[in-house]
Amino acid sequence: MLAQTFQLLVSAHYQTSSDNLRWILDDPSVSTFLSLQGNTLNSVAIITEEGDLPDALCLDVMQGTRRPRGHLIPQSLLAHEGIADVGQYIYWRISRIATEQAQQNQGLASELIRHIEEVAKGQCDFLCTSFAATADVVAFWLKNGFIPVRLGTGKDQASGCYSLMMVKPMHAEAYDLASLWHQYYCANLSLNLPRDYQDLSAELAEKLVQSTQVASLTKESLYQKDVLDLTLFAQHHRPYPTIRAQLTRLVQSVIASGQLTKTHPEYNLLNTVISQPHDKIDFSDFGLKTKKQLERHLKHVVKELLERL
């Protein structure tokens, strides 16, 4: 059965290597779920338990000073999305799922996920997944009730795709949290998708904006979250590509209020930053020739803008 399981993983996933065999067998955070017909393996899912992180560690991760091993979902939501309370919850991440090729498109993987959900109730707060986003794979997870919460800012070199993180809450409180995280995702995607993801297919872009029915995000809540995200960028180590939408809303706000006019020395830079794809801007036009110079200068500019609020 072990040989069948590993062979299925190797045939189904390009990143499966011999080292994964030890990972599956020895890592105490890893569980394996199998779908069988008699003694024949149909589908397999590998689950990694994540989360339940100490508060001090969560703050360090959010500020970009620590990156502990593992815990992909809570770490990324802390470091790249600035969701302060995300580390305290328990996640079962479906890190691999595969079905025998001859038995695909028969609902076997979805049936296996439903079984995992039943087992997970009372043991974790969220099921979750992170994968190279293609239209058909996104559709699969949407069909199974998973909610998008983060789209990566750069393409994976191996797959050539952007990564997408999705969660499925296991109880009412987790549903409220997932709804809020999804609203942050939607608010940012509405600005970033047409500007920074122009290379996505129309089919995939349509899947990424499909939303489940979730509570509406208030302007005040979004404003407070933007200030937190931009402060993490200006004063700590939050990556610049992850605050593009938040910076756009801030610049639009100070322009609308008359606090930033064309006479301001940074007006052209900021207007360029919020209107053009981040990988198409020639920052040398503004005297910023290195990535370090750009980040240091933007941190200073964002800090000044936040002081105007």
Residue pairs with C-beta under 8 A, 6 or more apart in sequence:
1 34
1 39
1 41
4 41
5 32
5 34
5 41
5 44
6 16
6 20
6 21
6 24
8 41
8 44
8 98
8 100
9 16
9 20
9 44
9 46
9 96
9 98
10 16
11 98
11 101
12 96
12 98
12 99
12 101
13 96
13 98
14 158
14 159
15 158
16 96
23 30
24 30
24 32
24 46
27 48
29 48
29 49
29 50
29 70
30 46
30 47
30 48
30 49
31 46
31 47
31 49
32 44
32 45
32 46
32 47
33 44
33 45
33 47
33 112
33 115
33 116
33 119
34 41
34 43
34 44
35 41
35 42
35 43
35 44
35 99
35 108
35 111
35 112
35 115
36 42
41 100
42 99
42 100
42 103
42 108
43 97
43 98
43 99
43 100
43 103
43 108
43 109
43 111
43 112
44 96
44 97
44 98
44 112
45 94
45 96
45 97
45 98
45 109
45 112
45 113
45 116
46 94
46 95
46 96
46 97
47 92
47 93
47 94
47 95
47 116
48 70
48 72
48 92
48 93
48 95
49 90
49 91
49 92
49 93
49 124
50 70
50 71
50 72
50 73
50 74
50 90
50 91
50 92
50 93
50 128
51 71
51 73
51 74
51 87
51 88
51 89
51 90
51 91
51 124
51 125
52 87
52 88
52 89
52 90
53 61
53 68
53 71
53 74
53 87
53 88
54 87
55 87
55 88
57 66
57 68
57 87
58 74
58 78
58 84
58 86
58 87
58 88
60 66
61 67
61 68
61 75
61 78
61 79
61 87
62 78
62 79
62 82
62 84
62 232
62 236
63 232
63 236
63 237
63 238
64 79
64 232
64 236
64 237
64 238
64 239
65 236
65 237
67 75
67 79
68 75
71 87
72 93
72 130
73 91
73 93
73 126
73 128
73 130
73 165
73 167
74 86
74 87
74 89
74 91
76 130
76 150
76 165
77 83
77 86
77 149
77 150
77 165
77 181
78 84
78 86
78 87
79 238
79 239
80 150
80 153
80 238
80 239
80 242
81 149
81 150
81 181
81 184
81 229
81 242
82 225
82 228
82 229
82 232
82 238
83 181
83 184
84 228
85 177
86 181
89 124
89 125
89 126
89 174
89 177
90 123
90 124
90 125
90 126
91 124
91 125
91 126
91 127
91 128
91 167
92 116
92 120
92 123
92 124
92 126
92 127
92 128
93 127
93 128
93 129
93 130
94 113
94 116
94 127
94 128
94 129
95 129
95 130
97 109
97 112
97 113
98 109
99 106
99 108
99 109
109 140
110 140
110 143
110 144
113 127
113 144
116 127
117 127
117 168
117 170
120 127
120 170
121 170
121 171
124 170
125 169
125 170
125 171
125 173
125 174
126 167
126 168
126 169
126 170
126 174
126 178
127 146
127 167
127 168
127 170
128 146
128 165
128 166
128 167
128 168
129 141
129 146
129 165
129 166
130 163
130 164
130 165
130 166
131 137
131 141
131 163
131 164
132 156
132 159
132 160
132 161
132 162
132 163
133 151
133 161
133 162
133 163
133 164
133 204
133 208
134 161
134 204
135 201
135 203
135 204
135 206
135 207
138 148
138 164
138 204
138 207
138 208
139 207
141 166
142 207
142 210
144 168
145 168
145 212
146 166
146 167
146 168
147 166
147 167
147 168
147 169
147 178
147 179
147 181
147 182
147 212
147 214
148 164
148 165
148 166
148 182
148 185
148 208
149 165
149 166
149 167
149 178
149 181
149 182
149 184
149 185
150 164
150 165
150 185
151 162
151 163
151 164
151 165
151 185
151 189
151 192
151 197
151 208
152 162
152 163
152 164
153 162
153 196
153 239
153 241
153 242
153 244
154 162
154 241
155 161
155 162
156 162
156 163
162 197
162 200
164 208
167 178
167 181
168 178
169 175
169 177
169 178
176 215
178 214
179 214
179 215
180 215
180 217
180 221
182 211
182 212
182 214
183 214
183 215
183 216
183 217
183 222
184 217
184 222
184 225
186 209
186 211
186 217
187 217
187 222
187 245
188 244
188 245
188 246
189 208
189 209
189 245
190 209
190 245
191 244
191 245
191 248
191 249
192 244
192 245
193 200
193 205
193 208
193 209
195 244
195 275
195 276
195 277
196 241
196 244
196 277
196 278
196 279
197 205
198 277
200 208
222 249
225 246
226 246
226 249
226 250
227 306
227 309
229 238
229 242
229 243
229 246
230 243
230 246
230 247
230 250
230 302
230 305
230 306
231 306
232 238
232 243
233 239
233 240
233 242
233 243
233 298
233 299
233 302
234 299
234 300
234 302
234 303
234 306
235 299
235 303
240 278
240 294
240 295
240 298
241 278
243 302
244 273
244 274
244 278
247 270
247 273
247 274
247 302
248 274
250 302
250 305
250 306
251 260
251 270
251 271
251 273
251 274
251 305
252 274
254 260
254 305
254 308
255 261
259 308
260 267
260 270
260 305
260 308
261 267
266 301
268 286
269 286
269 301
270 301
272 281
272 286
273 281
273 298
283 289
283 294
288 294
288 297
